[in-house]
Amino acid sequence: MITRDFLANADCSTAFGTIESSLLWSVEQRAASLAATLACRPGGPVWIFGYGSLMWNPALEYEESATGSLEGWHRAFCLRLTAGRGTASQPGRMLALKEGGRTTGVAFRLPEATLEQELTLLWKREMITGCYLPRWCPLRLDDGRTVNALVFTMDPRHPLYESDTRARVVAPLIAAACGPLGSNAQYLFSLEQTLGKLGMHDSNLDDLLAEVRAIQGVSGTAPER
C-alpha cells in the first residue's frame, strides 16, 4: 500500500520491485521534470487529476477535492508493468491516458504553502521511470468550475509503452501479474468499484473486467484502502 511515509522513505530502485537500471530515473531527473512542469504552470491554484489509484489513495495533503471530467483523453492499460504489481518475468499492465475520448475522475487542489513537497512525493510515485508526460489541461469540475489541472498522460515514446490494449491481449496479463504492491487484478477491481461509488462508469473497462473475471473465476473484490 502506497502511503506518504512509504513514498518519503522509499528507495525507488528496490521499494517497487526490481526496475531495470536503464529505465529508473534518478532523483535529479525527477527534480528536473518537476521544475520544467512548474515552469509552464498556468495561473491559479494547482489541481491534480486522479483517474486511477489517486482517486482512492491520493497520499497527498490537499485543500479540496472535486469530481470532474477531462476531454480529449481516455483510460487505457497501455503501460507494461514490470514492478509494483508485476515483475519482469510476469509483467502486467498499468493504467495511463491516451489521446481521444473523455475521462472522469477526481481532482485535488494542493496547498500553495507545501506545493513543492507534495509534488515531489507525487513525482516519486508517478515518475519512477519517466513513463508519463505531465501536462496542464483544462478540467471541467462537476460543480461547473473549469480549472487547470496537472494530468499524467502516457508517453508513447517510452520503452514500456504498449500500443495493443485489446481486452483479449491485456486481460491474461492483468489476471496473472502480482508484485510487491499487490495484484494487478486488484488494481483493476478497485478502479471499477471506486468509479461505481462516485457514480461514474467507463465503458473502456467493460470487456477487460469481464475477461479478467472469467480467467480468474471471480465476481470481483473489495477496493483497497
C-alpha positions in Angstrom: 0.0 0.0 0.0 1.4 3.4 -1.0 1.4 5.9 1.9 3.1 9.2 2.4 5.7 7.6 4.7 6.3 4.9 2.1 6.9 7.5 -0.6 9.1 9.7 1.7 11.4 6.8 2.7 11.3 4.5 -0.4 14.4 3.7 -2.3 13.0 3.7 -5.8 15.5 1.1 -7.0 14.1 -1.6 -4.6 10.8 -0.5 -3.0 8.6 -1.2 -6.0 10.4 -4.3 -7.1 13.3 -4.8 -9.5 13.4 -2.0 -12.0 15.8 -2.2 -15.0 18.6 0.3 -14.3 18.3 1.9 -17.7 14.7 2.8 -17.1 15.0 4.0 -13.5 15.0 7.8 -13.2 17.4 9.5 -10.7 16.4 12.0 -8.1 17.9 14.6 -10.3 15.9 13.6 -13.4 12.6 13.7 -11.4 13.5 17.1 -10.0 14.3 18.5 -13.5 11.0 17.1 -14.8 9.1 18.7 -11.9 10.9 22.0 -12.4 10.1 22.0 -16.1 6.5 21.3 -15.4 6.2 24.1 -12.9 7.9 26.5 -15.3 4.8 26.0 -17.5 2.3 26.4 -14.7 -0.7 28.4 -15.6 -2.2 30.9 -13.2 -4.4 29.9 -10.3 -4.1 27.0 -7.8 -2.6 23.7 -8.7 -5.0 20.8 -9.1 -4.0 17.2 -9.7 -6.3 15.0 -11.8 -6.7 11.4 -10.5 -8.1 8.8 -12.9 -6.6 5.7 -11.3 -5.3 4.9 -7.8 -5.0 8.6 -6.9 -8.8 8.5 -6.8 -9.0 6.1 -3.8 -5.5 6.6 -2.4 -4.1 10.1 -3.2 -1.5 10.0 -0.4 -1.4 13.8 -0.8 -2.2 16.7 1.5 -4.9 18.7 -0.3 -7.3 21.5 0.5 -10.2 20.5 -1.7 -11.3 17.6 -3.9 -14.0 17.5 -6.6 -15.1 15.2 -9.3 -14.7 16.3 -12.9 -14.1 15.3 -16.5 -11.2 15.6 -18.8 -11.9 16.0 -22.5 -9.6 14.6 -25.2 -8.2 11.6 -23.2 -9.3 8.1 -22.3 -8.1 5.4 -19.9 -6.0 2.6 -21.3 -3.9 -0.1 -19.8 -1.0 0.7 -22.2 1.9 0.7 -19.8 3.9 -2.6 -19.4 4.1 -3.3 -15.7 7.4 -4.9 -14.6 7.4 -3.6 -10.9 4.8 -2.7 -8.3 2.0 -5.0 -9.3 4.0 -7.0 -11.8 7.5 -8.4 -12.5 9.8 -8.6 -15.4 9.2 -12.3 -15.7 5.4 -11.9 -15.4 4.5 -8.4 -16.5 1.1 -6.8 -16.1 -0.4 -3.6 -17.4 -0.8 -0.3 -15.7 -3.3 2.4 -16.4 -2.4 5.6 -18.3 -4.2 8.1 -20.5 -4.2 8.0 -24.3 -5.5 10.7 -26.7 -9.1 10.7 -27.6 -12.4 10.5 -25.8 -13.2 11.6 -22.3 -12.3 10.6 -18.8 -14.0 11.2 -15.4 -12.1 11.3 -12.2 -11.3 13.2 -9.0 -9.3 16.4 -8.8 -7.3 17.6 -5.8 -6.3 21.2 -5.0 -2.9 21.3 -3.4 -1.9 23.8 -0.7 0.4 26.5 -2.1 2.5 26.6 1.1 3.7 23.0 0.7 3.2 22.6 -3.1 6.7 21.5 -4.0 6.8 19.0 -1.1 3.6 17.4 -2.3 4.6 17.4 -5.9 8.0 15.9 -5.1 6.2 12.9 -3.4 3.8 12.7 -6.4 6.8 12.6 -8.9 8.4 9.9 -6.8 5.2 7.9 -7.2 4.4 8.5 -10.8 7.7 9.2 -12.5 9.9 6.4 -11.3 10.7 5.6 -14.9 9.5 8.8 -16.6 6.8 6.9 -18.4 4.3 9.8 -18.2 4.1 13.2 -19.8 2.9 15.6 -17.1 0.8 18.3 -18.8 -1.6 21.1 -17.8 -5.1 20.5 -19.1 -8.5 22.3 -18.6 -10.6 20.2 -16.4 -14.4 20.7 -16.0 -15.5 20.1 -12.5 -19.0 18.7 -11.8 -19.9 21.9 -9.8 -19.5 23.9 -13.0 -16.0 25.3 -12.5 -13.2 24.9 -15.0 -9.7 24.6 -13.6 -6.2 24.0 -14.9 -5.2 20.5 -13.7 -1.9 18.6 -13.8 -2.5 15.3 -15.7 -0.2 12.4 -16.2 -0.6 11.1 -19.7 1.2 8.2 -21.4 4.5 8.9 -23.2 4.1 6.8 -26.4 7.9 7.0 -26.9 8.6 5.3 -23.6 10.1 1.7 -23.8 7.3 0.4 -21.6 4.5 1.7 -23.8 2.2 -0.9 -25.3 0.0 0.1 -28.2 -2.2 -3.0 -28.2 -4.8 -2.5 -25.5 -7.4 -5.0 -26.7 -9.1 -6.8 -23.8 -8.1 -10.3 -25.1 -4.4 -9.2 -25.1 -4.4 -7.3 -21.8 -6.7 -9.5 -19.6 -4.4 -12.5 -19.3 -1.6 -10.3 -18.2 -3.6 -8.4 -15.6 -5.2 -11.7 -14.3 -1.8 -13.2 -13.6 0.5 -10.4 -12.6 1.5 -9.7 -9.0 4.3 -7.7 -7.3 5.3 -6.1 -4.0 2.3 -3.7 -4.1 -0.2 -6.4 -4.7 -2.0 -8.0 -7.7 -2.7 -6.3 -11.0 -6.3 -7.6 -10.9 -6.9 -6.0 -7.5 -6.0 -2.6 -9.0 -8.5 -3.1 -11.8 -11.3 -4.2 -9.5 -10.5 -1.3 -7.1 -10.8 1.1 -10.1 -14.1 -0.3 -11.1 -15.6 -0.1 -7.6 -14.2 3.4 -6.9 -15.8 4.6 -10.2 -19.1 3.0 -9.1 -19.0 4.7 -5.7 -18.5 8.0 -7.4 -21.4 7.3 -9.8 -19.1 7.0 -12.8 -18.8 4.4 -15.5 -16.0 3.9 -18.0 -17.1 1.7 -21.0 -13.5 1.3 -22.0 -13.1 -1.1 -19.0 -16.2 -3.3 -19.6 -14.7 -6.0 -21.8 -11.4 -6.0 -19.8 -13.2 -6.5 -16.5 -15.3 -9.3 -17.9 -12.4 -11.2 -19.3 -10.2 -10.9 -16.2 -13.1 -12.2 -14.1 -13.6 -15.0 -16.5 -10.0 -16.0 -16.3 -9.9 -15.8 -12.5 -13.3 -17.2 -12.0 -14.3 -14.4 -9.6 -17.1 -11.9 -9.3 -14.9 -9.1 -8.1 -13.1 -7.9 -4.9 -13.3 -5.0 -2.5 -11.3 -1.9 -3.3 -8.0 -1.4 -1.5 -7.9 1.1 1.4 
